[in-house]
Amino acid sequence: MTEAAIDFFAIHTQTQRLRTRLDSAMARVLDHAQFIMGPEVAELEARLAAYCGARHCVTCSDGTTALTMALMAWSIGPGDAVFVPSFTFVATAEAPALLGATPVFVDVRADTFTLDSDSLEAAVATAQAAGLRPAAVIPVDLYGHPVDRPAIDAVARRHGLRVLNDAAQAFGASLAGVRVGAWSDATAVSFFPSKPLGCLGDGGAVFTDDDATAAALRSIRMHGKRSDKYDNVRLGLNARLDTVQAAVLLEKLAVFDDELARRRAVAARYTTALEGVVTTPSVAPDAAPAWALYTVQAANRAAVEAACAAAGVPTRVYYPTPLHRQPGYEKAPRPAAGCPVAEDLARHALSLPMHPYLEDAQVDRIAAAVRAASGA
Ligand SMILES: *Cc1c(COP(=O)(O)O)cnc(C)c1O
């Protein structure tokens, strides 16, 4: 018997597990036909806010728009510096750039891959020297590991920065027992299918405890409405979450804790098998990651990639180019010392298959392929 193929994300497997429930959830929407802002949207927002321990959840069309809407709610625009890590998905820098603000790159920590507060302090000085007004910082819970919140908050307070947590990869993660979504001035998440909580297409949400921010977000996602969309009090967007996606997410949320526990078990098994073979991901003492990705660092990354491919194990590089090296962002300011950790990670980071449906034997098979390439 040949061994079963290993999926990187297993979206098909999860969809089939939930197939009957998803079919009925979608059928209910077809029956009531309230495709825009139907009852499932409000129900999902209440459930998500309760899950995270946030006062408000405002769903929207996708994670990139969630980031953009939060910055819009704070009137961030030209002349404003918005600090973003260089080692992240481009959306983190795209949101401020779309609003005419200046993304200013910041290096990341070598241990948890998340924003480095010392580099943030240096980047603030760079922005000030360039005549920009330090306005906000968007730390990213990369791969699902929560950011170093106390250190970042201290710098943010010192310079009056709003903190917008990009938790697109980290729904379900917590720090010191507090879930992502319940800290920061606002938190953006994505429901892209491969994220820890994914829908059947694009989706996103913003969490906040601030009533004024939440009210602005609800207005922005519907054309800057006041009472309705024909009464426009600010510049807005068409950025609602479809009712059918909300219905799907309610079903996915019902199994989310079960899936998260399995992701954590897979991560622990990987770490036991790979410690000393490659650099396994560090977890801060009070952090419980969501494990959107399990990312190792390998000095001989190309050899590990090749050995895994030969063994039928898919791997991916998140991210091959740090944003400060991307042609679209080459002119963006960065600290005088540059972003050397981001450059190093871009050369050595390698993500292994990660999803709740990986079996222990598959994890062992993946680890064996990595070990073989490392000569261990
Ligand atoms: C996926 C992702 C986003 C964007 O989410 P979309 O829903 O795809 O727009 C933003 N930031 C990070 C770090 C992401 O991984």
The ligand as an ORCA input file, in Angstrom:
! r2SCAN-3c Opt
* xyz 0 1
  C      -3.607     36.552      5.309
  C      -3.000     37.742      5.908
  C      -3.542     39.027      5.753
  C      -4.641     39.355      4.780
  O      -5.800     38.642      4.894
  P      -6.771     38.506      3.617
  O      -8.032     38.008      4.242
  O      -6.150     37.537      2.688
  O      -6.945     39.857      3.019
  C      -2.975     40.079      6.446
  N      -1.912     39.898      7.226
  C      -1.330     38.692      7.392
  C      -0.149     38.572      8.293
  C      -1.852     37.570      6.728
  O      -1.270     36.377      6.887
*
